Amino acid sequence: MGDTITYGDFERVDIRVGTIVEAAPFPEARKPAIKLKIDFGPELGVKKSSAQITVHYAPDTLVGRQVAAVVNFPPRQIGPFMSEVLTLGFPDANGAVVLIGPTLAVPNGGKLF
């Protein structure tokens, strides 16, 4: 277990739900990845993310899926692509990413609490 944080620390991490509206291969990435466009609703709009999720997911299986992402990190340049949010997941037994998202449909842009 990591260091103890306060509830205020947790509140500073802005984790929102969004729906993947576009997914494409990212062959220019150093590690296998997929470029995502995720709709976070009217307040945040559509944001881009590069996600190393190629073990369990193909681009054509991702559109329409809701995922969780940290939306208040600064954008990060990944090769020719600017990643604006950090899409979240857990490692499987071999360390490959398994995406996290709600088990029921929720409005895009909802904040994790």
N, C-alpha and C positions, 0 to 999 in steps of 0.2 A: 504494500500500500504506500502511496506517495505522501507528500506533506499535507497536513491539515490546512484547509482554506476556510475562509468565512463565506457566509451566504452572499455577501456583497461581491466577493471575488467571482463566485459562480454567476451572478447576475451580469457581470461585465462581459461574459462570453455569450454572444448573440447567436444562438442556434435556432435556425428556422427550418420549416418544412417547405419543400417545393416539388413541383412535378417536372420530370425530365421531358422537354419538348423536342430536343434534338440530340443525337448521339452519333459520333463519327470516329473512325479509327484515327490514331495519332502516331503515324509511323516515324515522325521526326523526333519523338521523345526518346531519351536515353534508355528508359525502362518502359516496357509495354504499357500503354495507357489508352484511354478513350477520352475524347473531347466531349464535354457535356454542355448543353444549354439548359438551364433550370429556371422555371417560372416560379418566382417567390411572391406572386400576387401584385396588386396595384401599388403598394407602398415601395417595394424594392425592385419590381420588374424582373426581367430575365437576366441572369448572371451566368458567366462561363466558369467551368471547372475542368481541370485535367485530373483524371482519376485512374490509378493503377489497379484496375478491376478486371483485367482481361482473362484471368483464370476462370472466373465463374460467370462472366457476362459478355455478351456480344452486343454491338451497338443496336442491332435491330430488335433486341429483347428489352431494351431499357426505356424506350419512349412510352410515356404514360405512367411510369413508376414514380411513386413519391419517395423522396429521400430527405435526410437531415443534413444540414451543412452549417458550418460556422460562417457567418456573413460579415463579421467585423474585423477580419484580418486584412492587412493591406494586400493589394493585388500582387501576384508573384509571376514574373516572367519565366516561362518554361519553354525553352527553345523559341520558336516563332509565335508562341501562344501566350496570352495573358490570362492567367487563372485568377478569378475574382473571389471565389469562395472555396472553402475546404469541405469537400463531400466526405461524410463520416461513415465509418464501417468498423467492424471487428475482425481480427485475424481468425481464420479457421485453424485447424490442427497443424497445417503446413505453413501458416503465415500468410496465405492469400486472403485478400480483402472480401468480406461479406458486407454488403451495404446495409445500413439501418434506415428504417422508416416506419411510419405508423402502420398498424395492422388493419385499420379502418381508414377510409378516405376522410381527410380533414381539409379545411380551407388552406390554400397556398399562403405562405407568409406567417403562419402560426408560430409563435415563439415557444421553445421548450421551457418548461418550468418543472 
